[in-house]
Amino acid sequence: MTDLHQMVTTGFKSRFGTEPTGLWSAPGRVNLIGEHTDYNDGFVFPFAIDRRTVVALGVRADRLIRVASSFAEETVELSLDDLTPENLEGWSAYPLGVAWALGQFGADLAAVAGFEVFIDSDVPIGAGLSSSAAIESAVAVALNDVWQLGLDRRVLARVGQLAENRAVGAPTGIMDQSASLLGRADAAVFLDCRSLDAEVIPLGFDAAGLELLIIDTRVSHAHSTGGYASRRASCEAGARLLGVSSLRDLEVDDLVRARELLDDETFRRVRHVVTENQRVLDTVRTLREQGPTAIGALLDASHVSMRDDFEISVPELDLAVETSRAAGAIGARMTGGGFGGAAIALTPHALIPAVTAAVTAAFTAHGFGTPDLFVVRAADGAAREV
């Protein structure tokens, strides 16, 4: 049993006075490329990481739900009979929202038992590594097991997305939950967000002597606030004005017409999504044909697009990207929803210390807070642990 497993078990016993039925876990994710394309029915290429959220869950004999965590002092209680998005708020909306959303995908909430759950995690919060989807996915697989629902992983991803959209109020797509549930070691999930077809693609980082360095700027962000929602609204407006159901229906050649029909800001938002979709396809093809050492320029171009066209970067992210590239990373970009969070730098193993030192020094020189830098590896998705 790992330290995290021990902590969540101890936390469950301390809060609820009983032994849990079992432990389940789900990873955070890093998006290698494909940002803000998921809710536009586009392509994404994330992978699950070796940072996980663990939940200890116990089944009750009545209709009560009790949820607690290591990151909140209060224990939230709610009856299954009162489980609606309108009754949920704060951090507990993530696990409770999953329980509600399962009822929208076939679970008979009038017939299932209540439960108690304690949550702990080593996925950084607010870093763009999808700590929220890790919670949702871990709770989803746990309830799928104890309620004997028999839902497959792709349906559970939709459950998590619905919970985040309706219970939490964040207008996110399905990428994060898909990566957390479908991930495999040393591989990424090539996901078509329109059809939900997913293919696991080997990354080959280990064989190529590459590491993915996370540079957590520690500039916090929140998807349910205005910046993310306004970008999504711009994408929807652009699609409507161009007469397509979503920006997925556009190709790079369509940008000539888009420039003529759209105002400058909406055009740039559209251009990011259209070109980012193409970069995802190019990254998958390049990995297959040439290997991971050849994808650096695509990562770099993705960051420029997010910085200039989608305008979701911040000075700390730009500095992290520029400095890591100058210190030897073969490609770098911000990752996640933006407005803070983390950057990624695909870096030769031998240069990790030099890149880490250079980024830390640059942040100090610019008067920014100290970033948190660490390597992540592609890991397996959500599972029962005990």
N, C-alpha and C positions, 0 to 999 in steps of 0.2 A: 504494500500500500504506500503510495507517495505521500509527501507532506501535505499536498492539497487534499488528497482523499482523507487523510487523518483529520485535517482541520474541518472539513465539511461534515464529517461524521460526528466529531466532537461538538460542532456548532448545532447540529440537529438535536443531539441528546440534551444539550444545555437548554435550548429553547423549548423543546417539546417533551422532554422527559421520557422518551421511548427510543427504541432502535429503528432506523429507517428500513423500509422494504428493500431498498437497493440504492446504488449510486450510478448515475449516468453522466456523461460529459460530452461537450461539443467544443470544437476549436473556434478561435477567431479566424479571420481570413485577411490576406493581403491581396489586393488586386494588382496583378502584374501589369495589365493594361486593359483599357475599356472603361472609361469613367463617364458617368451620367448617360450612358447608352442604354442601361437596362430598362429604365421606364420609358424609353423610346423604342421598345421592341427590338433592340439591337443586339450586338454581340459583346460578350465580356469574357475575361480570361483570368479568373482569380484562383488562388489556391488556399486550402486550409493550412494553418500554421501550428507549430508546436507550442502554442499557448492556449490553455483550455479553461472553460467554465465547467465546474462540477456541481451537480445538484444531488443532494440526498433527499429522497422522497419516501414518505410513508402513507399508506392508505388508511383512511379513517372509516369508522362504522356509521358515520352520519353524513350530513350534507355540507359540513363546514370545510372551508379552505383556509389554511393558515400559511402565510409565506414570510420568510425571514432571510436575512443575508448578512454576510460579514461587513458589508459596506453601508448598513443602515441599522440604527438602534431599535426601531420599532418593528413589531410583528404585526402584519396586516391580516385582518380576518374578514371573511366575506362568505355568505352562503351561496352555494351553487344556484339557488333560486333568484339571487340578486346579481348574477354575473352578466352584466351588460357593459359595453364600452363607456357609457355615460357614468358608471359607478367607479371607474378606475382612474387612478392618478398616480403621479410620481413613479418611482422605480418599479413598484409592484405591478404597474400596468403591463410590463413585459411578460412575466410569468402568468399573471392572471389573464392577460389578453390571449395568450396561447390556449388556455383552457376554454375560453369563450369561443375562439376561432375554430377549435376542433368541433364544436357544436354546429358550425356552419359547413363542415365537411363530413357530416355523417354521424358524429358521436351524439347519442341520445343523452343530453345533460340531465334529463329528468330521471334517468335510470342508473347513472354512475355514482360511485362513492366520492365523498370528499377526500381531501388529502392535505398533508403538511409537507412543506418543502423548505430546505435551507440551501442557500446558494453561496458559493465562493468561486474565486476566479483569479488567474494570473494574466488574463488578457487586459492590457492597459485600457482604461476608460478614456474616451475622448481623443484617441490617437488615430482614428481612421482605420482601426483593425477590427471593427465590428464586434465589440463587446456585447452589443445588444443582440445581434443574431446568434451569438454563442449562447446567451441565456435562453433565447426563444427555442433554439434547436435542441438544447439539452432537455428543457422541459417538455418539448414536443415528443422526443423519443421516449422519455420516461412515462408520460401519460399514455402514449400509444401502446406501451407495454402493459402497464398496470390496468388500463381500461380495456385491453385486448381489442384494439380497434382494427389492427391489420392494415394500416395505411402505409403506402410505400414512401420512399424518401422524397420523391418529387412532389407528392401531395403535401407532405409535412413542410416542405419549403414554402408552398403556397399558404399553408396555415400560419407560418411565421411572418410572412409578408403581410397577410391580412391583419394579424395582431398589431404589427408595427404601424400599418396605415390607419386602422380604425381605433384601436385601443390607446396607442401612444400618440397618434396624430402626426406621424412622420411620413411624408409621401414618397417612400423609398420603393425601389424595384425589388426583384426577386434574387438578385445576384448574391447577396451576403448569405442568405439562408441556404441557397444552393451549394455554395462553396463549403459551408460548415457541415452540411449533411452528406455531400457527395465526394468530398475530398479524398485523395489517396497520397501516400508517401511518394516524394520526388516526382510529383505530377501536378498539373493544373487542370481546372475544369473549363473546357471550351463550351460555353453555354449560349444557345440561341434563345434569347428572352421572348421571342414571339412564339415559337413552337414548343419551347422548354426542352428541346433535344439537347442532351449533354454528352460530351465525349471527354474522356480522361486522356490527356496528352502528356507523355513523359517530358520532363523538363531537362534532365541531364545535367543539372548544375554540378553535382558531385563529381561526375566523370570529367567535367570541363574545368574543375578546380575553381568554381565560382561560388560565392556566397551572396545571399540577399541581405543587405544591411538595412535595418529599419532606423530611421532618424526621427524620433518622436520629438517634435518641437516643443511639446507641452503647452502649445497654444490650444486651448480647449475649443471645441465646436459642438453644436447641437443641431441635428437634422430637422427637428421640429420648429426651429426658428426660421426667420424670413428668407435668408439667402438661398437655401436649397429650394424652398417652395417657389420662389420667384424665377429661378432658373427653369424649373419644370414648367411653369406657366408660359415662359418665353418659348420653350420647345413646342408646347401644344399650340400656341398662337402661330408659330412658324409653319407647323404642319397644316393647320387650318387654312392659312392664307395661300399655301402652295397646293392645296387641294388633295392632300394625301392623308391617310388615316394615322400615320405616324412617320417620324423622320427616318425610320428604317426603310421606307419605300424610296428614299432618295439615294442617288449615287453621286460621286464626286462631280461628274459632268453636269449634274442638275444645279450646281452652285452658281453657274452663270445666270440662269433664270432667277434663282433665289435672290441674287444681288439686285436684280432689277425690280423685284416685287416687294422686298422687305426693307424696313428701316435698318440703319447700320447695326444697332445693338442686337436686334432679333436675328439679323443675318449672321453675325458673328457667333451667336449661340448655336444656330443651325449648322454653321460651318464646322464648329467643333465636333458636334455629334456625328455628322456625316464622315468627316475625315478620321475620327476616332474609330468608328466602325471599320473603316478600311484598314486602319493600323492594327486592329485586333486580328483581322484576317491575314494580314501580312506577317504578323508575329507568329501565328500558328504555322503558316507556310514556311517561314524562315527557320523556325525550330526544327521542322521535319527535314528540310533540305540541307541546312547548313549548321544547325546546332545553336546553342544559347550564346556563344560568343559573338554571333552576328546580329543580335536584336537590339544592341545599344542605341543605335540612331533612332529606332522607333520609340523607345522609352523617352529619349530626349525630345523628340518632336511632340509627343503626347504632353509633356510638361509645358512646352511653349504654347500649345493650343489651349490648355487649361488656364495658363497665366494671362494670355492676351485675348483670346476669343471668348472663353467662358468666364474669365475673371473671377476665379475661385481660389487663387493662391494668395499667400500673404508673404511679407518680406522674409520671415524666418524660413518658410519653405523654399523660396527662391534661393536664399543663401545656402541652404543645405544642399540643394541640387547643384548649384554652380561650384561650390567648394568640393563636393565629393567627386565631381567630374574632373576638376583640376588636379585632384590628388590621386587619380588613377582608376576611378570607377569607369566601367565601360558604357554605362548608361544610367540615368537617374530621372526620377519624376516624383511629383507629389502623388499620393494615393489616397483614396477615400473621397468623401463628399466635398472636402475643401474647407476654406475659411479657418484653417488651423489643422491640427493633426500631424500626420507623419509624411515623410518622403521615403522613397526606397532607392537604394543604390546597388546595382548589380556589379559586384566587385571581385577581382581575383582574391583568393584566400590569403595570399601573402601580403596583400595591401590593406587588409582590414584595419590593422593598427594605425597605419599612416592616415587612412581616410578618417578614422575615428578621431585621431588627434587633430587633424586639420579642421574638421567641422567644429569640434569643441572650441578650438582656438578662435575660429572665425566668429562664432557666437559671442564669445567673450569680448572680442575686439569691437563688435557692433553694439555691445550693451544689451544683448538679448539674454534671456534666462538660459541656464545650462540644459542642453538637450539630453535625452536618453537614447543611447545608441546600442543596438543589440542585433545579433544575427537570428533570423528565423529560417526554419526548414519546412518544406512542404510535408504535411502530415495527414494521417487518416482522419476521416470525418467522425460525426457523432456516433456514440456507442454506449452500451451498458458496460460499466466497469466492474461492479460487484453485484 
